[in-house]
Amino acid sequence: MENERFTDTFTSIYGGEDYDAGKEQTGWNQAGFDDTQWKPAIVVMATEKQLLPEEDHPVKVMEVLPVQRISQPQPGIYMYDFGQNASGIID
């Protein structure tokens, strides 16, 4: 994927989007930047379709897991053991 500009490093409905501006091409926002390697924009026909919001179940707390054990493997680094594998957001 030569010369494509991907700056997202992670995107998720739960975790949002991580963006790395360090991956931007130097000077892309300055006059005189050589953009000859960029792909041109694609013109598309307008549609009569109506854009509708996503009608899905909201994200909500399903279960609260109490911490079983807290350890400190290195100074300033803490590990929280919830007693089971889980995927979620710590709040």
Buried (B, 14 or more C-beta within 10 A) or exposed (E): EEEEEEEEEEEEEEEEEEEEEEEEBEEEEEEEEEEEEEEEEEEEEEEEEEEEEEEEEEEEEEEEEEEEEEEEEEEEEEEEEEEEEEEEEEE
